[in-house]
Amino acid sequence: MTILFRLLLFALIAVKVQAQPRLKATAETVLENLYQANGNKIYPKPAIEIVSDERHAAQFIRRSNTIRIGVKVFEVCRVFGKDSLAALAFIIGHELAHSFQLNTRQTSFLAYDQEDGADANAEKDADIQGLFNAWLAGYNTADLLPYIIEGVYVAYDLKGKTLSGYPTLEERKRTAKDLRLIVTELIRMYETGNYLTAIGQHDLAAACFQYVENRYKGREVYNNLGVNLVLQAMHLSEKNVDPYVFPLELDCNTRLKKPKADRGPGDLTPEQWQQRGELLAKAAGHFAHAAKMDYQYLTAEINYLCALVLNAKAGEAIEYCERRELVKKAGLLNAPAAGQEKIKLALGLAYAYSNRTEAIPLFDGLKNSTDAFVQYAATLNANVLAGRQAQLREAPPCQINFDTDAVVDDVKIHRPLTAAWTILDNAAQIEISTVLNKASELVVFRTGGQNRLSLQRMRRTGVAPVLSAATHLHALATNRGYIRVYPEKRAALLINEAQNQAVEWVKYYEFR
Ligand SMILES: [Zn+2]
């Protein structure tokens, strides 16, 4: 080796070593976003190690709980320009998914260990998890997939080689197309579930989230699933059984306007009482699971308390709240004020249903909350508790400044043309049909062979709504923004709060 060559080599290594802390920091930020979006904290977050390994692009090492990423991977990702982090999110998300593959109770993965060589099913599942997780975290990764995979294979000179137990590039690219369809479907189902939650079609929404849960076990999926089961349970009858407002409710007005039941067992049929109990028990199971996944996930704790109270287990809810010191924990975790207040609201409901006077100071103390929902719910609940007339607050009138009756893609929402039907829930006979049009997507649901609901999503963006201050009171928070429903127009908007504008709008039609 000549001295010059040695110097050059030294300089190259020095550059690489110098760049590594920066690469590591970038990778750690992406990993943190993915880890938070997934929310399964039973498994500790892996460490990141940057290596100049010529053989492995990225690898999950179980015994040290480390994700190793090759320097070349960053070079591959850099080619994607503004999407470079989205590309990196896929690779890290894929390895993070491997870290969850140990316990089949928590995930759908096969028992699998990277150290013993890969297997194609585990790889495919890691791809699906990685892509969906990246999407939940706000990275737009799915469209890049084939290019990322090819980039990695080329950079590591794996092209055209047979790797023991590992798919070839050709196989991987073939499955990439497949994967994109699967993940796009998962995303569509998750988003449809959100719209259905906001519209108030809770059994259909639960079926959508159940579909997602079959492939992706995330904190939010369990919580959303539980919320819809509770709301379904609360809306089983034409009469209203629950006089109070619960923290997980979005629109309590429709329910509270129903004729009041006299709180006797005859208010619901025996079958309805049984179904209500089953739905609430199932929901409590999902909330408990989500809370176990993430110790800091207060929303799941609040919702767990609600499911218990509604299921005639108020005493158990109080005991749980005390044993877990939830009020104190919310403070220690420095949770947002509204989250801390909602724990008190749920505890207040548990006291109210147990006929204990502690409910009064709890509700009274929340009446001046700065959170619109908490203030409203506490005031209404205090009135109900005192036997006073409850004042319902109406949603501000519709403020859409564009024509929601305009026909898009020739779709007649009340007479939709459907494609093949897929069974979503066998027991409830829920089926779905999806039609992709030029500027919109149409999903139609039917139950027992009868059309139930059609929902058309427009891909047009830049619809600027006039927002009112009360938006948050009747809006559903999602990973992509707030959904605000306009029942009188049978339309909904997905609003990006930061940009203060609608990023998507939908129309829907409920068949009756
Ligand atoms: Zn893998």
Residues whose N, C-alpha, C, O or C-beta is under 5 A from the ligand:
A	BS01	ZN	E123 A126
